[in-house]
Amino acid sequence: MILGIGTDITEVERIQTALQRFGDSFLQRILRPEEISYCHGFKNPAPHIAVRFAAKEAIAKAFGTGMGAQLGWLDLQVCRKASGEPFIVLHGAGQTLFAARRATQLLITLSHTHNYATAVAILEG
């Protein structure tokens, strides 16, 4: 049974501007260390950061909370299987919400271009 669905689209330029303006403090606020390392492995990290930003927004919508008091940026971690398939590791409040919703699975799909990053999340129970 689907408990929630969320989607988000993020402009890569908006993330690039935030990176230029706030640097590492912006990254450390929205991404976990492993995510930062992964993104910095690319010549242009902005699309990879943007798609993780979009993923976390989509997940917050699927939970029905948005980002804020009940769910924070660092409660969610975007990872990749060897096949390239994305998956989410929940931390802290993310784990708490998942259990409270009696969820059994959190699915995510990601896509990005030079200009846009998008994500769709489905919370199942």
Backbone bond lengths (Angstrom), bond angles and torsions (degrees), N, CA, C in turn:
res aa  C-N    CA-C-N  psi(-1)  N-CA   C-N-CA  omega(-1)  CA-C   N-CA-C  phi
1 M - - - 1.444 - - 1.533 108.73 -
2 I 1.308 116.43 134.64 1.466 121.31 177.61 1.531 109.18 -79.75
3 L 1.318 115.38 123.53 1.468 121.52 178.51 1.524 111.69 -94.21
4 G 1.337 115.71 -27.60 1.460 119.55 -179.03 1.508 110.88 -169.37
5 I 1.316 115.16 152.44 1.455 121.85 176.65 1.521 107.70 -136.66
6 G 1.322 115.61 144.21 1.460 119.92 179.47 1.511 110.10 -145.03
7 T 1.305 115.44 149.92 1.462 121.19 176.60 1.522 109.08 -140.45
8 D 1.324 115.27 154.74 1.461 119.77 177.11 1.517 108.78 -154.11
9 I 1.309 115.62 147.69 1.456 122.70 172.06 1.525 107.09 -129.24
10 T 1.316 115.71 133.75 1.457 121.80 -176.16 1.523 108.97 -126.57
11 E 1.313 116.09 137.18 1.458 120.49 175.16 1.530 108.73 -79.36
12 V 1.319 116.80 125.22 1.458 121.39 -179.75 1.528 110.48 -60.20
13 E 1.319 117.71 -37.15 1.465 121.38 179.94 1.528 111.41 -60.67
14 R 1.325 117.27 -36.31 1.466 121.15 178.53 1.531 110.44 -63.13
15 I 1.330 116.31 -40.88 1.461 120.67 178.15 1.526 110.11 -69.12
16 Q 1.334 116.72 -40.98 1.464 120.78 178.17 1.530 110.93 -60.51
17 T 1.307 116.65 -41.30 1.470 121.30 177.88 1.526 110.81 -62.86
18 A 1.332 117.14 -43.68 1.468 121.10 178.14 1.525 110.90 -62.95
19 L 1.326 116.65 -38.60 1.467 120.59 177.84 1.522 111.04 -63.13
20 Q 1.319 116.10 -43.90 1.458 120.33 -179.88 1.525 111.51 -66.97
21 R 1.299 116.28 -37.09 1.464 120.97 -176.29 1.533 112.84 -79.06
22 F 1.353 116.24 -42.85 1.462 119.87 -172.27 1.527 114.37 -113.47
23 G 1.333 117.87 -13.55 1.462 121.94 175.97 1.511 114.56 58.30
24 D 1.329 114.63 -136.99 1.467 120.74 -175.11 1.519 113.34 -62.04
25 S 1.314 118.79 -30.12 1.471 119.74 -179.60 1.527 110.69 -63.44
26 F 1.336 116.94 -35.72 1.467 120.61 175.82 1.525 109.96 -65.74
27 L 1.308 116.84 -48.39 1.467 120.93 -179.10 1.522 111.30 -60.18
28 Q 1.313 117.71 -45.50 1.459 121.29 -177.34 1.520 112.64 -68.58
29 R 1.321 116.78 -20.19 1.467 120.61 177.81 1.520 111.42 -79.99
30 I 1.355 117.71 -30.96 1.471 119.77 -173.74 1.525 114.95 -110.56
31 L 1.348 117.28 -19.14 1.468 120.17 -176.38 1.518 111.21 -125.12
32 R 1.313 115.16 146.54 1.460 121.36 173.85 1.530 108.40 -77.77
33 P 1.335 118.61 159.23 1.468 121.08 -176.67 1.537 114.42 -52.94
34 E 1.328 117.23 -39.78 1.466 120.19 180.00 1.528 111.53 -65.13
35 E 1.326 116.17 -35.53 1.465 120.44 178.00 1.532 110.72 -68.85
36 I 1.311 116.49 -40.63 1.466 120.99 178.69 1.525 109.40 -61.55
37 S 1.328 116.95 -46.53 1.466 120.96 179.19 1.519 111.32 -59.27
38 Y 1.327 116.37 -44.65 1.463 120.64 179.58 1.528 110.64 -59.62
39 C 1.305 117.35 -49.53 1.473 122.02 -177.16 1.523 111.44 -63.88
40 H 1.320 117.27 -38.15 1.465 120.43 -179.93 1.530 112.35 -71.31
41 G 1.326 116.91 -7.98 1.451 120.96 176.36 1.523 113.34 -76.35
42 F 1.328 116.93 -4.27 1.460 122.30 -179.14 1.518 110.28 -107.82
43 K 1.323 115.45 149.70 1.473 121.16 178.37 1.525 110.23 -57.47
44 N 1.329 116.16 -42.40 1.464 121.88 177.09 1.531 107.83 -118.89
45 P 1.314 118.62 96.34 1.468 120.73 -176.68 1.533 114.68 -73.26
46 A 1.331 118.52 -17.99 1.469 121.41 -172.46 1.535 113.92 -55.39
47 P 1.337 121.41 -46.61 1.467 119.26 179.23 1.532 112.87 -62.65
48 H 1.320 116.68 -33.22 1.463 121.27 -179.17 1.529 111.06 -73.89
49 I 1.315 115.59 -34.92 1.465 120.16 174.50 1.523 109.19 -69.55
50 A 1.322 116.28 -44.02 1.473 120.78 -179.03 1.515 112.09 -60.74
51 V 1.326 117.79 -39.46 1.464 119.18 -178.65 1.530 110.72 -70.38
52 R 1.320 117.35 -30.36 1.466 119.74 175.34 1.525 110.91 -72.42
53 F 1.316 116.80 -37.15 1.459 121.67 173.95 1.536 109.38 -59.47
54 A 1.327 116.33 -48.13 1.473 121.48 179.46 1.520 110.97 -62.01
55 A 1.322 116.74 -40.70 1.475 120.52 179.63 1.519 111.11 -60.96
56 K 1.310 116.27 -44.82 1.462 119.65 -178.02 1.527 111.30 -67.68
57 E 1.325 117.23 -37.37 1.471 120.60 175.31 1.530 110.14 -64.12
58 A 1.327 117.42 -43.54 1.468 121.31 -179.72 1.529 110.77 -63.40
59 I 1.316 116.90 -41.16 1.464 120.94 179.44 1.530 110.39 -64.84
60 A 1.325 116.91 -43.23 1.467 120.29 178.46 1.527 110.57 -59.74
61 K 1.318 116.87 -37.31 1.472 120.98 176.90 1.521 110.63 -68.24
62 A 1.331 117.12 -40.03 1.469 120.28 178.59 1.525 110.82 -63.22
63 F 1.331 116.74 -35.89 1.460 120.62 176.48 1.527 111.34 -73.88
64 G 1.324 116.95 -18.56 1.457 120.64 -179.80 1.514 113.62 82.04
65 T 1.323 117.05 18.68 1.459 120.30 -175.89 1.519 113.50 -112.06
66 G 1.323 117.66 -28.68 1.446 120.28 -166.28 1.514 108.23 69.94
67 M 1.326 116.54 175.31 1.458 120.71 177.75 1.519 108.23 -86.72
68 G 1.311 116.57 132.86 1.457 119.20 -179.53 1.511 112.09 162.17
69 A 1.315 115.97 -132.98 1.464 121.97 -172.34 1.529 113.12 -62.69
70 Q 1.329 117.16 -36.82 1.470 119.70 -175.74 1.522 114.14 -89.67
71 L 1.332 117.03 -20.66 1.458 120.97 -176.44 1.518 109.26 -150.37
72 G 1.316 116.05 125.90 1.461 120.73 -178.60 1.520 112.40 -109.51
73 W 1.325 115.35 165.49 1.459 121.73 -178.84 1.520 112.30 -56.90
74 L 1.318 117.17 -39.61 1.461 120.85 -175.19 1.516 113.19 -84.83
75 D 1.336 116.87 0.31 1.467 121.45 174.20 1.522 111.25 -80.99
76 L 1.331 116.65 -6.84 1.459 122.78 -176.62 1.524 109.23 -128.08
77 Q 1.321 116.49 135.74 1.464 121.29 178.77 1.521 109.36 -131.58
78 V 1.324 116.30 123.79 1.460 121.73 177.67 1.530 108.10 -88.45
79 C 1.324 116.02 123.64 1.460 122.70 179.65 1.523 109.12 -124.04
80 R 1.331 115.62 172.95 1.467 121.45 178.64 1.516 109.73 -133.16
81 K 1.324 115.11 137.95 1.460 120.05 171.32 1.532 107.61 -76.45
82 A 1.327 116.98 167.92 1.465 121.40 178.46 1.525 111.14 -57.28
83 S 1.333 116.47 -29.14 1.469 121.86 179.48 1.527 112.48 -74.18
84 G 1.333 116.89 -13.17 1.459 121.72 -176.25 1.518 112.95 100.12
85 E 1.322 116.93 -11.58 1.475 120.90 179.94 1.525 110.07 -64.28
86 P 1.335 117.21 129.17 1.469 119.44 178.89 1.526 111.13 -78.56
87 F 1.318 114.61 149.86 1.464 120.57 172.46 1.522 107.58 -147.87
88 I 1.313 115.61 164.82 1.466 122.01 -175.18 1.516 110.54 -113.39
89 V 1.317 115.81 135.10 1.456 122.24 169.44 1.521 106.26 -107.41
90 L 1.317 115.58 125.58 1.464 121.28 -179.06 1.523 110.13 -94.38
91 H 1.311 116.18 141.06 1.462 123.50 178.14 1.526 107.78 -128.81
92 G 1.306 117.24 154.35 1.459 122.91 171.87 1.514 114.62 46.76
93 A 1.340 115.60 -118.00 1.469 121.78 -177.25 1.529 111.78 -62.01
94 G 1.317 117.76 -27.52 1.462 120.41 176.79 1.518 111.15 -63.15
95 Q 1.330 116.23 -44.27 1.460 120.82 177.01 1.523 110.96 -65.00
96 T 1.325 116.08 -40.53 1.463 121.21 -179.55 1.524 111.08 -62.96
97 L 1.335 117.51 -46.61 1.466 121.23 178.77 1.522 112.01 -64.31
98 F 1.322 116.49 -40.64 1.466 121.71 179.07 1.531 109.50 -58.24
99 A 1.318 117.04 -46.78 1.467 121.81 179.03 1.527 111.25 -67.50
100 A 1.330 117.51 -42.32 1.464 121.33 -178.89 1.525 112.18 -63.65
101 R 1.335 116.17 -33.34 1.473 120.92 179.25 1.529 111.31 -82.59
102 R 1.336 115.72 -4.00 1.468 122.33 -175.02 1.530 110.90 55.35
103 A 1.310 114.35 40.74 1.461 121.13 179.96 1.530 109.59 -77.12
104 T 1.316 114.54 153.28 1.458 120.52 177.64 1.521 112.20 -117.50
105 Q 1.328 117.00 -18.83 1.458 120.77 -176.38 1.522 110.39 -158.17
106 L 1.327 115.64 144.22 1.460 122.87 173.99 1.517 107.27 -125.96
107 L 1.316 115.89 113.64 1.465 121.57 -178.56 1.520 109.50 -103.58
108 I 1.333 115.87 145.79 1.460 120.76 -180.00 1.523 109.35 -141.63
109 T 1.309 115.75 142.82 1.454 120.77 170.50 1.519 107.38 -131.95
110 L 1.331 115.61 142.07 1.457 122.31 -173.95 1.518 110.38 -129.84
111 S 1.322 115.69 150.68 1.458 120.83 173.26 1.520 108.23 -155.76
112 H 1.337 115.83 147.06 1.458 118.28 175.95 1.520 110.43 -151.22
113 T 1.326 113.41 153.32 1.458 122.43 173.84 1.524 106.18 -123.00
114 H 1.299 116.50 -170.22 1.461 120.76 177.33 1.536 110.69 -63.53
115 N 1.354 117.00 -31.33 1.465 121.35 -173.89 1.521 116.08 -104.03
116 Y 1.335 116.95 -28.49 1.465 119.98 -172.61 1.517 111.68 -136.09
117 A 1.332 114.62 151.94 1.455 122.55 173.41 1.523 106.80 -129.41
118 T 1.322 116.42 138.75 1.458 120.14 -179.19 1.520 110.76 -138.08
119 A 1.320 115.19 153.84 1.464 121.40 179.38 1.521 109.39 -148.23
120 V 1.316 115.06 148.09 1.460 122.85 172.81 1.519 107.16 -129.67
121 A 1.332 116.71 132.41 1.460 122.62 -179.91 1.525 109.08 -123.22
122 I 1.321 116.03 140.77 1.457 122.44 175.82 1.515 108.40 -127.89
123 L 1.329 115.72 125.90 1.462 122.91 176.60 1.519 107.25 -102.06
124 E 1.325 116.29 121.69 1.464 121.33 -178.32 1.518 110.82 -113.81
125 G 1.333 114.37 150.88 1.466 119.69 177.76 1.495 111.42 -139.64
